[in-house]
């Protein structure tokens, strides 16, 4: 087996594993065995070991003594805390983005909204597209905020696996409601109205929190 350059190998291992974790490909508690992952990705164990450590640092995996590195399990408190932190910080990021993003951001948000609408129209078959569009929307706002501190804090929270997987249990009406909020946020960006963007994001996240908590029993059963 030919090893990739060390830095490239570390980056590849981390990005692949991170996407799998945030996409819910691995069940909570699943053990990420270094040797198995290295063989699967065609890499040596050294870059995989580094990537696994980064996932632990990101809070996406745990490294408890005697249990190996496992996919993080999310308690109700974890979900509560994450939503509360997002409700405190993401509206401010949206405020900054609306005042700084301009037409380039507005165009990216409109494209995300179109992709999300298309995914919703496809029913369950389009959920992966809804997930991706939602992620692109929130990350576009975060990037346009121009704040490295906010990005460092919020990036992992936006990609929380338990939240991404929850799209599978929402009704079409609930997904449409979320899309409606995204369109209102886009309008705020087009108008460069930071305060409106802040208020809409606050409402969007609060309703997302209550929606998730209402469905949390279904989530624990996992998608069919």
C-alpha positions as CSV (number, residue, x, y, z in Angstrom):
1,X,0.0,0.0,0.0
2,X,1.4,3.4,-1.0
3,X,0.9,6.0,1.8
4,X,-0.2,9.5,0.9
5,X,2.0,12.4,2.1
6,X,1.5,12.7,5.9
7,X,-0.4,16.1,5.9
8,X,-2.6,15.0,3.0
9,X,-3.3,11.7,4.7
10,X,-4.3,13.4,8.0
11,X,-6.6,15.8,6.2
12,X,-8.2,13.1,4.1
13,X,-8.8,10.8,7.2
14,X,-10.2,13.7,9.2
15,X,-12.5,15.0,6.5
16,X,-13.9,11.6,5.5
17,X,-14.5,10.6,9.1
18,X,-16.0,14.0,10.0
19,X,-18.5,13.8,7.2
20,X,-19.5,10.3,8.2
21,X,-20.0,11.4,11.8
22,X,-22.0,14.5,11.1
23,X,-24.0,12.7,8.4
24,X,-25.1,10.0,11.0
25,X,-23.4,7.2,9.1
26,X,-22.0,5.8,12.3
27,X,-24.4,5.1,15.2
28,X,-23.8,6.8,18.6
29,X,-21.4,4.6,20.6
30,X,-19.9,2.9,17.5
31,X,-16.2,2.2,18.1
32,X,-13.8,3.7,15.6
33,X,-11.0,1.2,15.4
34,X,-7.8,2.8,14.1
35,X,-6.6,-0.3,12.2
36,X,-10.0,-0.9,10.6
37,X,-10.3,2.8,9.5
38,X,-6.8,2.9,8.2
39,X,-7.4,-0.2,6.0
40,X,-10.7,1.1,4.8
41,X,-9.2,4.5,3.7
42,X,-6.0,3.0,2.4
43,X,-3.9,5.0,4.8
44,X,-1.2,4.2,7.4
45,X,-2.3,4.3,11.0
46,X,-0.5,7.5,11.9
47,X,-2.7,10.0,10.0
48,X,-5.8,8.0,11.1
49,X,-4.7,8.3,14.8
50,X,-4.2,12.0,14.4
51,X,-7.6,12.4,12.7
52,X,-9.3,10.4,15.5
53,X,-7.8,12.7,18.1
54,X,-9.1,15.8,16.2
55,X,-12.6,14.3,16.2
56,X,-12.4,13.9,20.0
57,X,-11.2,17.5,20.3
58,X,-14.2,18.5,18.2
59,X,-16.6,16.7,20.5
60,X,-17.7,14.3,17.8
61,X,-16.1,11.3,19.4
62,X,-15.1,10.3,22.9
63,X,-12.0,8.6,24.2
64,X,-12.9,7.0,27.6
65,X,-10.3,4.8,29.3
66,X,-10.7,1.2,28.3
67,X,-13.5,1.8,25.8
68,X,-11.5,3.1,22.8
69,X,-12.6,6.0,20.6
70,X,-16.3,5.9,20.0
71,X,-18.9,8.1,18.2
72,X,-20.2,10.6,20.7
73,X,-23.6,9.9,22.2
74,X,-25.8,13.0,22.7
75,X,-27.8,13.3,26.0
76,X,-30.7,15.6,26.3
77,X,-28.5,18.1,28.1
78,X,-26.0,18.1,25.2
79,X,-28.8,19.0,22.8
80,X,-30.2,21.6,25.2
81,X,-26.8,23.2,25.7
82,X,-26.0,23.2,22.0
83,X,-29.3,24.9,21.1
84,X,-28.9,27.5,23.8
85,X,-25.4,28.3,22.7
86,X,-26.6,28.6,19.1
87,X,-29.5,30.8,20.1
88,X,-27.0,33.1,21.8
89,X,-24.4,33.3,19.1
90,X,-25.9,32.5,15.7
91,X,-28.3,35.4,15.7
92,X,-25.3,37.7,16.2
93,X,-23.5,36.0,13.4
94,X,-26.5,36.5,11.2
95,X,-26.6,40.2,12.2
96,X,-23.0,40.6,11.1
97,X,-23.5,38.6,7.9
98,X,-26.5,40.7,6.8
99,X,-24.5,43.9,7.2
100,X,-21.3,42.5,5.5
101,X,-22.4,39.8,3.1
102,X,-23.9,41.8,0.2
103,X,-25.1,40.3,-3.0
104,X,-22.6,37.5,-3.0
105,X,-24.1,36.1,0.2
106,X,-27.7,36.7,-0.9
107,X,-27.0,34.7,-4.1
108,X,-25.5,31.8,-2.1
109,X,-28.5,31.8,0.2
110,X,-31.0,31.9,-2.7
111,X,-29.2,28.9,-4.3
112,X,-29.4,27.0,-1.0
113,X,-33.1,27.8,-0.7
114,X,-33.8,26.5,-4.2
115,X,-31.9,23.2,-3.4
116,X,-33.8,22.8,-0.1
117,X,-37.1,23.4,-1.8
118,X,-36.3,20.8,-4.4
119,X,-35.3,18.3,-1.7
120,X,-38.5,18.8,0.2
121,X,-40.5,18.2,-3.0
122,X,-38.9,14.8,-3.4
123,X,-40.1,13.6,0.0
124,X,-38.0,11.1,1.9
125,X,-35.8,10.6,-1.1
126,X,-34.7,14.2,-0.9
127,X,-33.8,14.4,2.8
128,X,-30.1,14.2,2.1
129,X,-30.4,17.2,-0.2
130,X,-32.4,19.1,2.5
131,X,-29.6,18.3,5.0
132,X,-26.9,19.6,2.6
133,X,-28.8,22.7,1.7
134,X,-29.5,23.5,5.4
135,X,-25.8,23.1,6.2
136,X,-24.8,25.3,3.3
137,X,-27.2,28.0,4.3
138,X,-26.0,28.2,7.9
139,X,-22.3,28.0,7.0
140,X,-22.7,30.7,4.4
141,X,-24.0,33.1,7.0
142,X,-21.3,32.0,9.5
143,X,-18.6,32.6,6.9
144,X,-20.0,36.0,5.9
145,X,-20.0,37.1,9.5
146,X,-16.3,37.7,9.1
147,X,-15.7,36.5,12.7
148,X,-13.1,33.7,13.1
149,X,-14.1,33.3,16.8
150,X,-17.8,32.7,15.9
151,X,-16.7,30.2,13.2
152,X,-14.5,28.3,15.6
153,X,-17.3,28.0,18.2
154,X,-20.3,27.4,15.9
155,X,-19.1,25.2,13.1
156,X,-19.2,21.9,15.0
157,X,-22.6,22.8,16.6
158,X,-24.2,23.5,13.2
159,X,-23.0,20.0,12.1
160,X,-24.2,18.1,15.2
161,X,-25.0,14.6,14.0
162,X,-28.1,14.3,16.1
163,X,-29.5,17.5,14.5
164,X,-28.7,16.4,11.0
165,X,-30.3,13.0,11.4
166,X,-33.4,14.7,12.8
167,X,-34.4,15.8,9.3
168,X,-35.6,12.3,8.7
169,X,-38.4,12.6,11.3
170,X,-39.8,16.0,10.5
171,X,-43.0,16.4,8.6
172,X,-43.1,18.1,5.1
173,X,-44.9,21.0,6.8
174,X,-42.2,21.4,9.4
175,X,-39.5,21.4,6.7
176,X,-41.5,24.0,4.7
177,X,-41.6,26.1,7.9
178,X,-37.8,25.9,8.2
179,X,-37.4,26.9,4.5
180,X,-39.7,29.8,5.1
181,X,-37.4,31.1,7.8
182,X,-34.4,30.7,5.5
183,X,-36.2,32.8,2.9
184,X,-37.0,35.5,5.5
185,X,-33.3,35.5,6.4
186,X,-32.4,35.9,2.8
187,X,-34.6,38.9,2.5
188,X,-32.9,40.4,5.5
189,X,-29.5,39.9,3.8
190,X,-30.8,41.4,0.6
191,X,-32.0,44.4,2.6
192,X,-28.7,44.6,4.6
193,X,-31.0,44.6,7.7
194,X,-28.9,43.1,10.4
195,X,-31.5,43.5,13.2
196,X,-34.1,41.6,11.1
197,X,-31.6,38.8,10.4
198,X,-30.9,38.6,14.1
199,X,-34.5,38.3,15.0
200,X,-35.4,35.8,12.3
201,X,-32.5,33.5,13.2
202,X,-33.5,33.7,16.9
203,X,-37.0,32.6,16.0
204,X,-35.7,29.9,13.6
205,X,-33.5,28.3,16.2
206,X,-36.0,28.5,19.0
207,X,-38.7,26.8,16.8
208,X,-36.1,24.2,15.6
209,X,-35.4,23.4,19.3
210,X,-39.0,22.9,20.2
211,X,-39.6,20.9,17.0
212,X,-36.7,18.6,17.9
213,X,-37.7,18.2,21.5
214,X,-41.3,17.3,20.3
215,X,-39.8,14.5,18.1
216,X,-37.0,13.3,20.3
217,X,-38.7,10.0,21.1
218,X,-38.9,9.3,17.4
219,X,-35.3,10.3,16.9
220,X,-34.1,7.7,19.5
221,X,-35.6,5.0,17.3
222,X,-33.5,6.2,14.4
223,X,-34.5,6.6,10.8
224,X,-36.1,3.6,9.2
